[in-house]
């Protein structure tokens, strides 16, 4: 059965790998700015790779909730923040708050 024109019009395709990578880079860049401290470039790049990998592993769920930034921020807190906080050697709660402020959730 072919979807109606209205369904096709509002259905969005999954973002490309490039768009996902750039979005993750931008979100972490804004988070670092809000943390107010220095994070070495190498650690930021490792965090970006980790974040992108987690997004790809959960792409379908993230795509389904793409319009709800609060839910996405909650997902980030539960699934990504602990590893990045350990990598960057920062307080996890402070990191989560900085991410929410940067992401808008």
Residue pairs with C-beta under 8 A, 6 or more apart in sequence:
3 11
12 63
12 66
14 59
14 63
15 23
15 63
17 56
20 52
20 55
20 56
20 59
21 48
21 52
24 48
24 51
24 52
24 55
25 48
27 51
27 99
27 102
27 103
28 44
28 47
28 48
28 51
28 84
29 44
30 102
30 103
31 95
31 98
31 99
31 102
31 103
32 39
32 44
32 98
33 102
34 98
34 101
34 102
35 90
35 94
35 95
35 98
37 90
39 88
39 90
43 87
43 88
46 87
47 84
47 87
47 88
50 80
50 83
50 84
50 87
51 80
51 84
54 79
54 80
55 62
58 75
58 79
61 75
62 72
62 75
65 71
65 72
65 75
66 72
69 103
69 104
69 105
70 105
71 105
72 103
72 105
73 99
73 100
73 103
73 105
74 105
76 96
76 99
76 103
76 105
77 96
77 99
81 92
81 95
81 96
81 99
82 92
84 95
85 91
85 92
85 95
88 95
